[in-house]
Amino acid sequence: MKISVITVVLNAAQHIGPTLQSVLDQKKADFECIVFDGGSTDGTWEIVCDIAKRHPGKIKSFQGIDSGIYDAMNQAIPYAVGHYVTFLNAGDRYHEDDALQNLTPHMGKGYEAIVCNPIRYNGSGKRLLVHQKKLNYVWITGLCHQTVFFKNKDIRFKTEFRLAADFRLIWECFHRSNGNFYYCDKHVIEYMDGGLSDRKSRQVYREIISILIQSKFHPWYSKIINLPLYAARMLRG
């Protein structure tokens, strides 16, 4: 089954090449790479165009004006023709060249989403293997969005949430499918530490609190248990 890998980027000339190459290096997997550039001025767009020219048919690239990362993702989603859609940020990369191939056998089974594990690394090259917990309604957690492969159906981020729209989308998909997620215990992607969510953790928690208060996806007991926990995390910053 075909996988659409979406990368949105703005002024990441240092990172965009290795990220796209990690996608192009995937063996035996049926995939496409979609790149949305939000108007880079540091040479990022030229790098994307050069890579796309050298790999015809594998990369769809376009520029546009967006109001933030989730708006950029929303603009890219309609170009995806894959059965599943995933998002890979500039600076992130697939851990091995058979990463996508290892996930495709699970994609013909009707799962709403397939979730794998990430490897977190920092600028010095230090890596941490992360094992993500399965979602449940008692202890509300999020998932690293780069590790989630969504069925290509009604995927759209709520852009009023600037930093936690991925949290909301993942829970929306979980709720509407009655938890029909498949958890693959493989470390598939490497993502770079120090992103916007790390730098603005207090705002992330503030948005999660707002999502939980408004949520039709979470039962009352989930809110009673988890709202105080996220409030405490926000206060700690």
C-alpha positions as CSV (number, residue, x, y, z in Angstrom):
1,M,0.0,0.0,0.0
2,K,1.2,3.5,-0.8
3,I,2.4,5.8,1.9
4,S,2.4,9.6,1.6
5,V,5.2,11.3,3.6
6,I,4.6,15.0,4.1
7,T,7.3,17.4,5.1
8,V,6.6,21.1,5.7
9,V,9.6,23.3,6.0
10,L,10.7,26.9,6.4
11,N,14.4,28.0,6.3
12,A,15.9,24.6,7.1
13,A,18.6,24.3,4.5
14,Q,20.9,22.5,6.8
15,H,18.4,19.7,7.6
16,I,16.1,19.3,4.6
17,G,18.5,17.3,2.4
18,P,19.2,14.5,4.9
19,T,15.5,14.3,5.8
20,L,14.4,13.8,2.2
21,Q,17.3,11.4,1.5
22,S,16.1,9.2,4.4
23,V,12.7,8.9,2.6
24,L,14.2,8.3,-0.8
25,D,16.5,5.6,0.6
26,Q,13.5,3.5,1.6
27,K,13.7,0.1,-0.1
28,K,10.7,-1.9,-1.6
29,A,8.1,0.5,-0.1
30,D,5.6,2.2,-2.3
31,F,5.8,5.9,-1.2
32,E,5.6,9.5,-2.3
33,C,7.2,12.5,-0.7
34,I,5.3,15.8,-0.5
35,V,7.2,18.9,0.5
36,F,5.5,22.2,1.3
37,D,7.9,25.2,1.7
38,G,6.5,28.2,3.5
39,G,8.6,30.7,1.6
40,S,12.2,29.9,2.7
41,T,14.9,32.5,2.0
42,D,18.0,30.5,3.0
43,G,18.3,28.2,0.0
44,T,15.9,25.4,1.3
45,W,13.6,25.7,-1.6
46,E,16.4,25.4,-4.1
47,I,17.7,22.3,-2.4
48,V,14.2,20.7,-2.5
49,C,13.9,21.5,-6.2
50,D,17.3,20.0,-7.0
51,I,16.5,16.8,-5.1
52,A,13.0,16.6,-6.8
53,K,14.6,17.0,-10.2
54,R,17.0,14.2,-9.5
55,H,14.2,11.9,-8.4
56,P,11.3,12.4,-10.8
57,G,8.0,11.0,-9.7
58,K,9.0,10.6,-6.1
59,I,8.7,14.1,-4.8
60,K,5.9,16.6,-5.1
61,S,7.1,20.1,-4.1
62,F,5.4,23.4,-3.9
63,Q,5.6,26.7,-2.1
64,G,2.8,28.7,-0.4
65,I,1.8,31.1,2.3
66,D,0.8,29.6,5.6
67,S,-0.2,30.7,9.1
68,G,1.9,28.1,10.9
69,I,3.0,24.5,10.7
70,Y,-0.4,22.9,11.0
71,D,-1.8,25.2,8.3
72,A,1.1,24.1,6.1
73,M,0.3,20.5,6.8
74,N,-3.4,21.1,6.0
75,Q,-2.4,22.6,2.6
76,A,-0.2,19.6,1.8
77,I,-2.7,16.9,2.8
78,P,-4.9,17.2,-0.3
79,Y,-1.9,16.3,-2.6
80,A,-1.5,13.0,-0.8
81,V,-2.7,10.0,-2.8
82,G,-1.3,7.3,-0.4
83,H,-3.5,4.9,1.6
84,Y,-1.7,6.2,4.7
85,V,-0.3,9.7,5.5
86,T,2.5,10.6,7.9
87,F,4.4,13.8,8.7
88,L,8.2,14.0,8.9
89,N,9.7,17.3,10.0
90,A,12.9,18.8,8.5
91,G,15.7,17.5,10.7
92,D,13.9,14.2,11.3
93,R,14.8,11.0,9.4
94,Y,13.9,7.3,9.1
95,H,16.1,5.1,11.2
96,E,16.7,2.4,8.7
97,D,16.1,2.0,4.9
98,D,13.4,-0.7,5.5
99,A,11.4,1.4,8.0
100,L,8.4,1.9,5.7
101,Q,8.6,-1.6,4.3
102,N,8.3,-3.0,7.8
103,L,5.0,-1.1,8.4
104,T,3.2,-1.8,5.1
105,P,2.1,-5.4,6.0
106,H,-0.1,-3.9,8.7
107,M,-1.7,-1.3,6.4
108,G,-4.1,-3.6,4.6
109,K,-5.9,-4.5,7.9
110,G,-8.1,-1.5,8.2
111,Y,-6.4,0.2,11.1
112,E,-7.2,3.9,11.6
113,A,-3.6,4.6,12.4
114,I,-0.3,2.7,12.8
115,V,2.0,3.9,15.5
116,C,5.7,3.1,15.9
117,N,8.4,4.2,18.3
118,P,10.8,7.1,17.9
119,I,14.5,7.7,18.7
120,R,15.1,11.1,20.1
121,Y,18.5,12.7,19.4
122,N,20.1,16.1,20.1
123,G,22.7,18.2,18.3
124,S,25.6,16.3,19.9
125,G,24.4,13.0,18.5
126,K,23.2,11.5,21.8
127,R,20.2,9.2,21.2
128,L,17.4,8.0,23.4
129,L,15.1,5.1,22.5
130,V,11.5,6.0,23.3
131,H,8.8,3.4,23.9
132,Q,5.4,5.0,23.4
133,K,2.5,4.0,25.6
134,K,-0.8,2.9,24.1
135,L,-3.5,5.5,24.3
136,N,-6.2,5.0,26.9
137,Y,-8.9,7.1,28.5
138,V,-7.6,6.9,32.1
139,W,-4.1,8.4,31.7
140,I,-4.2,10.8,28.8
141,T,-1.0,11.0,26.9
142,G,0.1,12.2,23.4
143,L,2.0,10.5,20.7
144,C,5.0,11.8,18.7
145,H,3.1,12.8,15.5
146,Q,6.0,11.7,13.3
147,T,5.5,8.1,14.5
148,V,1.8,8.0,13.5
149,F,0.7,6.8,10.1
150,F,-2.9,8.0,9.6
151,K,-5.4,6.4,7.3
152,N,-5.9,8.9,4.5
153,K,-9.4,9.8,5.5
154,D,-10.7,13.1,6.9
155,I,-7.3,14.2,8.3
156,R,-7.2,17.9,9.2
157,F,-5.5,19.8,12.0
158,K,-7.4,22.5,14.0
159,T,-5.2,25.4,13.4
160,E,-6.5,27.4,16.4
161,F,-4.1,25.2,18.4
162,R,-0.6,26.4,17.4
163,L,1.4,23.7,19.2
164,A,-1.0,20.9,20.2
165,A,-3.2,20.4,17.1
166,D,-1.4,17.0,16.5
167,F,-2.5,15.9,20.0
168,R,-6.1,16.7,19.2
169,L,-6.0,15.1,15.7
170,I,-4.6,11.9,17.1
171,W,-7.3,11.7,19.8
172,E,-10.0,12.5,17.3
173,C,-8.8,9.6,15.1
174,F,-8.6,7.3,18.1
175,H,-12.1,8.2,19.3
176,R,-13.9,7.9,15.9
177,S,-12.3,4.4,15.3
178,N,-13.0,3.1,18.8
179,G,-9.3,2.8,19.4
180,N,-8.5,0.9,16.2
181,F,-4.8,1.7,16.3
182,Y,-2.0,-0.8,15.7
183,Y,1.1,-0.3,17.8
184,C,4.3,-1.6,16.0
185,D,7.1,-2.1,18.6
186,K,9.8,-0.9,16.2
187,H,12.0,2.2,16.3
188,V,11.2,3.7,12.9
189,I,12.0,7.4,13.0
190,E,14.6,9.7,14.6
191,Y,13.6,13.1,15.6
192,M,15.6,16.1,16.6
193,D,15.4,17.5,20.2
194,G,14.8,21.1,20.9
195,G,11.8,21.8,18.6
196,L,9.2,24.4,19.1
197,S,7.1,22.2,21.4
198,D,10.1,21.6,23.7
199,R,10.9,25.3,23.8
200,K,7.3,26.3,24.6
201,S,6.2,23.5,26.8
202,R,4.0,25.7,28.9
203,Q,2.0,26.8,25.9
204,V,1.7,23.2,24.8
205,Y,0.2,22.2,28.1
206,R,-2.1,25.2,28.1
207,E,-3.5,24.1,24.7
208,I,-3.9,20.5,25.8
209,I,-5.9,21.7,28.8
210,S,-8.1,23.7,26.4
211,I,-8.5,20.7,24.1
212,L,-9.5,18.5,27.0
213,I,-12.1,21.0,28.3
214,Q,-13.7,21.3,24.9
215,S,-13.3,17.6,24.0
216,K,-16.1,15.4,22.9
217,F,-13.6,12.6,22.7
218,H,-12.8,12.2,26.3
219,P,-15.3,11.0,29.0
220,W,-15.9,13.0,32.2
221,Y,-13.6,10.8,34.3
222,S,-10.7,11.4,31.9
223,K,-11.1,15.1,32.4
224,I,-11.3,14.8,36.2
225,I,-8.2,12.8,36.4
226,N,-6.0,14.5,33.8
227,L,-6.9,18.2,33.8
228,P,-5.2,18.7,37.2
229,L,-2.1,16.8,36.0
230,Y,-1.7,19.0,32.9
231,A,-2.3,22.1,35.0
232,A,0.5,21.1,37.3
233,R,2.8,20.5,34.3
234,M,1.9,23.9,32.9
235,L,2.8,25.6,36.1
236,R,6.1,23.8,36.3
237,G,6.8,25.0,32.7
